[in-house]
Amino acid sequence: MHRAIRPLALVLLALVLAGRSLETQQGPELRPLSEPLLTRLPPEWRELATHIKATDAEQQRFLKLSDVVFRQTVARLLTRIRPADEFIRTQLTADPSPAVRTALVQAIAADARWSALPETALLIEGVVARDPDPAVSLTALELLRRRRMRELNGLLDARLSAAVRDGADAAALARLTDAQERWFALERGTMLPAFLRTPPPVFAVKPAEAPVRVLAFGDFGNGSPEQKAVASTIAAYHAGQRFDLAVTLGDNFYSVGMESPSDPRWRTWFEDLYAPLGITFFPALGNHDWGHPDSPAAEVLYSGKTPTWRMPAAYYTFTAGPVQFFAIDTQSVAIARQQRDWLDREIGRSQAKWKVVYGHHPIYSDGNYEDRPDLIETLLPILANRVDVCLAGHDHNLQALAPERGVRFYVAGGGGAGLYDVNPGPRSLFASRSNGFAVIDADADRLSVKLVDNGGAVVYEHVLTKRADGKPE
């Protein structure tokens, strides 16, 4: 009996230590869609839509959406509900709105349950062949291309694994890993040439003996009032405790990244909000940054247009004070061996007192997306007992999670995109459905990570120290 209740006791203790009640940790209550929302839907949608639940705040936002955007939102949510499967199949061709049909085909292509069904590819092929709107057909065709390129990538990955297993020589492995990086770009449909994928040697942005304070947040670039509110809170924090630099945790620009280095949103969604801080941002790419074919290249090349943004490649490493930072591209790290080999090699070479890895997708999360088995299998072994902190976004909330194999995990995806619920479990040290950001303070003796909410309050903090031999105390 005592063993059965111990995990719950640990969770409650962690919540108390974090100064949060269980009720606060769980976030606002989810309720069925209200009658005013249901009546905005066509009659044939309403019964199935009663299965959808949302917070009161979300439902208030839904009321402000146009009818088409609201139906797009409901359509995406219905793809997650099994009783709606037949309805989804019908609406793919029957819905009068091209925007809703697009949302439906995107949702079933992205959903793991639908993707596993043999019929899903045929459904998408039918949209390509018969949808009266060319934009819908081309969207479906792009989704099919990604699906089939992923299958071919699987063949290449199997070939590469066999080469590793059979002890192939270095030249053969290099040729296969180079090809895998290129095929990954082809799968994503991006125009990211090899010279923009290749990371530069490690570089320094602040002397090793100097202390450093670093801002970190992700999931922000949408121009929303929430993004501007977080930016204002960051500026207020900076006025009292100056940052030396910032890192982003991906999904820098919604919904499909940037179209070019001269996209006007660079000014309104980035420079106007963050350039007044007078610091340099070192970004990581998120899944939305891979959305437009030119976006990853646009984000790398923008580094030449401003001192506020420095992104030399899709993944790279640099030192700042006593910390070495490793920016990784989690869209490919679970697939592309070349990036994993690079990360393993650079961590092994590092002489920094502290090591921080940051990217978009969390290895562990008690939020909307939960843990990532692929990253646990491929990324965690590289970090284990070698890296102090792993920062991520993707879940639009703030989290601190219990360490695993010497690594502490944080999620700071509250930069301005719509918030996601949290579901605290035994690994949760802190979890809040909140906008906000993380702060890293480091010197030769200690490294602290703070989570700061949108009111500017420090809602969680942990301090790391090390013995003379480099082991955690």
C-alpha positions as a printed Julia matrix, in Angstrom:
473×3 Matrix{Float64}:
   0.0    0.0     0.0
   2.72   2.48    0.94
   4.51   1.94   -2.35
   1.3    2.6    -4.26
   0.72   6.01   -2.67
   4.34   7.17   -2.69
   4.25   8.72   -6.23
   1.2   10.79   -5.25
   2.94  11.92   -2.07
   5.96  12.99   -4.09
   3.76  14.97   -6.46
   2.0   16.75   -3.6
   5.32  17.52   -1.94
   6.69  18.92   -5.18
   3.62  21.11   -5.6
   3.94  22.45   -2.08
   7.63  23.16   -2.58
   6.81  25.0    -5.79
   4.29  27.09   -3.87
   1.38  26.06   -6.04
  -1.86  24.32   -5.15
  -3.0   21.23   -7.01
  -6.0   23.17   -8.27
  -3.76  25.87   -9.75
  -1.45  23.3   -11.27
  -4.27  21.62  -13.15
  -5.39  24.86  -14.75
  -8.91  26.08  -15.5
 -11.74  23.56  -15.7
 -12.67  22.17  -19.09
 -16.36  22.41  -19.97
 -18.47  21.23  -22.93
 -19.02  23.84  -25.6
 -21.66  26.34  -24.59
 -25.06  26.56  -26.26
 -24.21  29.89  -27.99
 -21.21  28.18  -29.6
 -23.12  25.06  -30.6
 -25.86  27.1   -32.26
 -23.22  28.75  -34.5
 -22.5   25.35  -36.05
 -24.56  23.72  -38.82
 -27.16  21.3   -37.37
 -25.28  18.18  -38.48
 -22.2   19.3   -36.49
 -23.84  19.99  -33.16
 -24.27  16.55  -31.59
 -20.67  15.56  -32.31
 -19.41  18.95  -31.08
 -20.87  18.22  -27.64
 -17.85  15.9   -27.16
 -15.47  18.88  -27.33
 -14.39  20.54  -24.08
 -12.61  23.87  -23.57
 -11.95  26.34  -20.79
 -14.22  29.33  -20.27
 -11.49  31.63  -21.6
 -11.07  29.52  -24.73
 -14.82  29.5   -25.3
 -14.88  33.27  -25.01
 -12.18  33.43  -27.69
 -14.17  31.01  -29.86
 -17.14  33.39  -29.72
 -14.98  36.11  -31.3
 -13.93  33.96  -34.25
 -15.61  34.22  -37.62
 -17.99  31.39  -38.47
 -15.5   29.81  -40.89
 -12.52  30.04  -38.52
 -14.65  28.64  -35.71
 -15.7   25.69  -37.9
 -12.03  25.14  -38.82
 -11.2   25.0   -35.13
 -14.03  22.58  -34.37
 -13.1   20.44  -37.39
  -9.54  20.0   -36.11
 -10.81  19.06  -32.66
 -13.31  16.57  -34.06
 -10.55  14.6   -35.81
  -9.4   13.54  -32.32
 -12.81  12.09  -31.42
 -13.56   8.57  -32.69
 -17.37   8.99  -32.91
 -16.74  11.76  -35.45
 -14.66   9.63  -37.85
 -17.42   8.97  -40.39
 -18.5   12.6   -40.24
 -14.9   13.69  -40.96
 -14.72  11.4   -44.0
 -17.94  12.91  -45.37
 -17.0   16.53  -44.68
 -13.68  16.16  -46.52
 -15.64  16.37  -49.76
 -19.05  17.7   -48.69
 -18.18  20.81  -46.67
 -18.93  23.95  -48.7
 -15.95  25.89  -47.32
 -12.47  25.35  -48.87
 -10.93  26.63  -45.63
 -12.74  23.97  -43.59
 -11.84  21.21  -46.08
  -8.21  22.32  -45.86
  -8.32  22.23  -42.06
  -9.78  18.72  -42.16
  -7.2   17.27  -44.53
  -4.37  18.9   -42.55
  -5.74  17.55  -39.29
  -6.08  13.94  -40.42
  -2.62  14.03  -42.0
  -1.1   15.3   -38.74
  -3.01  13.03  -36.35
  -1.13   9.85  -35.39
  -4.31   7.76  -35.16
  -5.52   8.8   -38.59
  -2.05   8.44  -40.12
  -1.95   4.81  -39.0
  -5.15   3.98  -40.9
  -4.53   2.51  -44.4
  -7.5    4.43  -45.78
  -6.1    7.85  -44.85
  -3.74   8.04  -47.83
  -6.65   7.15  -50.14
  -8.81   9.85  -48.57
  -6.11  12.46  -49.16
  -5.57  11.21  -52.72
  -9.28  11.7   -53.31
  -9.0   15.32  -52.19
  -6.08  15.88  -54.59
  -7.99  14.4   -57.51
 -11.49  15.77  -56.95
 -11.59  18.87  -54.75
 -12.92  21.78  -56.86
 -10.56  24.28  -55.21
  -6.94  24.12  -56.49
  -5.56  25.41  -53.16
  -7.17  22.53  -51.27
  -5.89  20.0   -53.83
  -2.34  21.35  -53.63
  -2.4   21.31  -49.82
  -3.45  17.65  -49.92
  -0.76  16.88  -52.51
   1.91  18.44  -50.29
   0.72  16.34  -47.36
   0.95  13.2   -49.48
   4.45  14.18  -50.61
   5.61  14.46  -47.02
   4.01  11.15  -46.13
   5.73   9.32  -48.99
   9.06  11.06  -48.52
   8.91   9.95  -44.9
   8.56   6.36  -46.07
  11.62   6.75  -48.32
  13.49   8.36  -45.46
  12.72   5.24  -43.46
  14.47   3.14  -46.11
  17.53   5.39  -45.97
  17.55   5.25  -42.19
  17.46   1.44  -42.3
  20.36   1.48  -44.77
  22.35   3.81  -42.51
  21.62   1.69  -39.43
  22.85  -1.39  -41.3
  26.05   0.44  -42.26
  26.68   1.37  -38.63
  25.92  -2.16  -37.46
  28.22  -3.7   -40.08
  31.12  -1.39  -39.3
  31.19   0.6   -42.55
  34.18   2.88  -43.04
  34.06   6.59  -42.18
  33.7    7.73  -45.8
  30.66   5.52  -46.39
  29.02   6.66  -43.17
  29.69  10.32  -44.02
  28.07   9.89  -47.43
  24.99   8.27  -45.93
  24.61  10.81  -43.1
  25.03  13.7   -45.55
  22.32  12.17  -47.73
  20.03  11.73  -44.74
  20.25  15.46  -43.91
  19.37  16.32  -47.53
  16.49  13.84  -47.62
  15.16  15.24  -44.4
  15.03  18.68  -46.04
  13.27  17.11  -49.03
  10.71  15.52  -46.71
   9.96  18.9   -45.2
   9.86  20.52  -48.65
  12.35  23.18  -47.56
  14.95  25.05  -49.57
  17.75  24.75  -47.01
  21.04  24.06  -48.84
  23.89  22.21  -47.19
  25.91  25.36  -46.5
  23.03  26.67  -44.34
  22.65  23.35  -42.56
  26.34  23.03  -41.63
  27.09  24.46  -38.17
  30.14  26.7   -37.7
  32.82  25.92  -35.11
  31.91  26.83  -31.53
  32.07  30.6   -30.98
  32.09  32.8   -27.86
  29.72  35.68  -27.13
  30.94  36.55  -23.61
  34.24  35.83  -21.78
  34.36  32.55  -19.87
  35.14  34.23  -16.54
  32.11  36.58  -16.72
  28.71  35.75  -15.17
  25.82  35.59  -17.62
  22.05  36.09  -17.52
  20.06  34.55  -20.38
  16.42  34.97  -21.42
  14.68  31.9   -22.91
  11.2   31.43  -24.36
   9.44  29.86  -27.32
   6.16  29.71  -29.22
   5.7   33.44  -29.61
   5.74  35.04  -33.07
   2.12  35.71  -33.96
   1.61  39.42  -33.3
  -1.07  38.68  -30.7
  -1.85  40.79  -27.62
  -0.42  37.89  -25.58
   2.93  38.08  -27.4
   3.07  41.82  -26.81
   2.17  41.37  -23.14
   4.98  38.85  -22.63
   7.4   41.16  -24.45
   6.37  43.99  -22.13
   6.96  41.8   -19.06
  10.36  40.79  -20.43
  11.26  44.47  -20.9
  10.22  45.26  -17.33
  12.3   42.36  -15.96
  15.25  43.46  -18.12
  15.05  46.99  -16.73
  15.75  45.66  -13.24
  17.93  42.63  -14.03
  19.63  43.05  -17.38
  19.89  40.09  -19.76
  23.14  39.5   -21.62
  21.53  37.53  -24.45
  18.46  35.48  -25.31
  17.71  32.08  -26.81
  14.46  31.11  -28.48
  12.91  27.67  -28.18
  11.31  27.5   -31.61
   8.02  28.35  -33.25
   9.49  31.78  -33.7
   6.9   32.75  -36.32
   3.4   31.41  -36.97
   1.85  29.81  -38.73
   4.47  28.66  -41.25
   7.58  30.66  -40.38
   8.96  33.47  -42.55
   8.72  33.7   -46.33
  11.99  35.65  -46.71
  14.59  37.69  -44.79
  12.64  40.79  -45.82
   9.19  39.63  -44.68
   7.51  42.68  -43.05
   6.67  40.64  -39.96
  10.35  40.76  -38.98
   9.71  44.36  -38.01
   6.29  44.08  -36.37
   6.57  40.65  -34.74
  10.23  40.71  -33.74
  12.26  43.92  -33.98
   9.64  46.28  -32.57
   9.11  44.0   -29.57
  12.59  42.73  -28.73
  15.24  44.97  -30.36
  14.73  47.65  -27.64
  16.27  45.16  -25.18
  19.61  45.78  -26.89
  20.66  42.11  -26.76
  21.24  39.37  -29.34
  18.84  36.45  -29.77
  20.2   32.99  -30.64
  17.19  31.08  -32.02
  16.29  27.43  -32.45
  13.82  26.27  -35.1
  10.39  24.87  -34.25
   7.94  22.86  -36.32
   6.1   26.0   -37.46
   9.4   27.52  -38.61
   9.66  24.61  -41.04
   6.19  25.29  -42.45
   7.03  27.51  -45.43
   9.57  26.0   -47.87
  11.84  29.04  -47.55
  11.41  29.71  -43.83
  14.47  27.95  -42.33
  16.75  29.64  -44.87
  15.04  33.0   -44.27
  15.63  32.7   -40.52
  19.3   31.79  -40.99
  19.92  34.54  -43.55
  18.19  37.21  -41.45
  21.27  37.07  -39.22
  23.01  39.32  -41.77
  20.37  42.05  -41.5
  20.3   42.87  -37.77
  22.42  42.64  -34.61
  19.35  41.37  -32.72
  19.19  37.96  -34.42
  22.08  35.51  -34.84
  21.3   32.09  -36.24
  24.3   30.7   -38.13
  22.72  27.34  -39.02
  19.81  25.06  -38.2
  21.87  23.82  -35.23
  25.0   25.27  -33.66
  26.88  25.82  -30.38
  28.4   28.8   -28.59
  29.75  29.8   -25.18
  28.57  32.66  -22.98
  30.41  33.11  -19.69
  30.8   29.72  -17.99
  27.98  28.14  -20.07
  28.13  26.35  -23.4
  24.82  26.42  -25.23
  23.83  23.88  -27.87
  20.95  24.96  -30.16
  19.43  21.88  -31.75
  16.83  21.3   -34.46
  14.42  18.82  -32.92
  12.54  18.43  -36.2
  15.44  16.22  -37.32
  17.41  15.19  -34.24
  15.36  12.01  -33.77
  15.88  11.13  -37.45
  19.12  12.61  -38.78
  22.23  10.87  -37.45
  24.52  13.68  -38.61
  23.11  16.16  -36.1
  23.2   13.59  -33.31
  26.84  12.78  -34.1
  27.66  16.5   -34.15
  25.97  17.05  -30.78
  27.69  14.05  -29.21
  31.06  15.25  -30.5
  30.61  18.88  -29.4
  29.44  17.96  -25.91
  32.47  15.7   -25.58
  34.8   18.54  -26.6
  33.25  21.14  -24.31
  35.36  22.49  -21.47
  32.55  24.73  -20.12
  31.55  24.52  -16.47
  27.85  24.37  -17.43
  26.19  22.87  -20.5
  22.69  23.78  -21.68
  20.92  22.18  -24.66
  17.9   23.96  -26.09
  15.46  23.18  -28.88
  11.77  23.09  -29.62
  10.31  19.68  -28.73
  10.6   18.57  -25.09
  11.95  15.14  -24.22
   9.58  15.04  -21.26
   6.41  17.07  -20.81
   3.35  16.96  -18.6
   1.37  19.12  -20.96
  -0.57  18.81  -24.19
   2.07  16.76  -26.01
   3.4   14.5   -23.24
   6.74  12.66  -23.44
   8.53  11.97  -26.74
   9.66   8.32  -26.93
  11.76   9.01  -30.04
  13.73  11.75  -28.26
  14.05   9.61  -25.13
  15.62   6.93  -27.33
  17.85   9.09  -29.52
  18.58  12.38  -27.75
  18.57  11.61  -24.03
  21.49   9.13  -24.21
  23.66  11.88  -25.73
  22.78  14.3   -22.93
  22.8   11.85  -20.02
  25.23  12.76  -17.22
  26.96  15.26  -19.55
  24.5   18.15  -19.81
  23.04  20.14  -16.93
  19.85  21.59  -18.43
  17.58  20.85  -21.4
  15.21  23.69  -22.38
  12.26  23.28  -24.75
   9.03  24.88  -25.92
   6.26  23.33  -28.07
   3.94  22.91  -25.07
   2.48  26.39  -24.6
   2.93  26.6   -20.84
   5.61  26.68  -18.13
   7.03  23.48  -16.65
   9.88  22.18  -14.52
  10.35  18.42  -14.55
  12.33  16.08  -12.34
  15.87  15.33  -13.48
  16.65  12.16  -15.39
  20.17  10.79  -15.78
  21.72  14.01  -14.52
  19.71  16.35  -16.79
  17.12  18.86  -15.58
  14.22  19.6   -17.95
  12.25  22.82  -18.45
   9.48  23.89  -20.81
   9.06  27.62  -21.5
   6.59  27.7   -24.38
   4.51  30.59  -23.07
   5.86  33.32  -25.33
   2.52  34.39  -26.79
   0.81  31.55  -28.68
  -2.47  30.11  -27.37
  -1.94  28.29  -24.09
  -2.13  24.53  -23.54
  -3.33  22.7   -20.46
  -0.97  20.94  -18.07
  -1.42  17.48  -16.58
   0.98  17.17  -13.63
   2.34  13.71  -12.98
   5.08  12.15  -10.85
   7.75  13.97  -12.85
   6.22  17.44  -12.38
   8.05  19.84  -10.09
   6.04  22.76  -11.42
   3.47  23.11  -14.18
   1.27  26.07  -15.03
  -0.93  26.98  -17.95
   0.71  30.39  -18.17
   2.43  32.77  -20.49
   5.95  33.67  -19.44
   9.63  32.88  -19.93
  12.7   31.29  -18.34
  15.81  32.99  -16.98
  19.23  31.36  -16.63
  21.78  32.95  -14.28
  25.23  31.36  -14.21
  28.67  32.0   -12.82
  31.61  29.78  -11.92
  29.87  28.45   -8.8
  26.17  28.13   -9.58
  23.55  27.97  -12.28
  19.93  28.86  -11.6
  16.86  28.45  -13.76
  13.82  30.58  -13.01
  10.36  30.42  -14.57
   8.68  33.83  -14.68
   4.97  34.29  -15.37
   3.39  37.09  -17.36
   2.95  39.17  -14.22
   6.72  39.18  -13.76
   6.62  36.88  -10.74
   9.22  34.15  -10.31
   6.98  31.1    -9.96
   9.72  28.47   -9.83
  13.5   28.47   -9.26
  16.15  25.82   -8.89
  19.87  26.39   -8.25
  22.55  23.93   -9.37
  26.02  23.74   -7.84
  28.93  21.41   -8.59
  31.81  19.94   -6.66
  35.39  20.57   -7.74
  35.3   17.36   -9.81
  32.33  18.66  -11.81
  29.74  16.35  -10.25
  26.46  17.86   -9.01
  26.27  18.51   -5.31
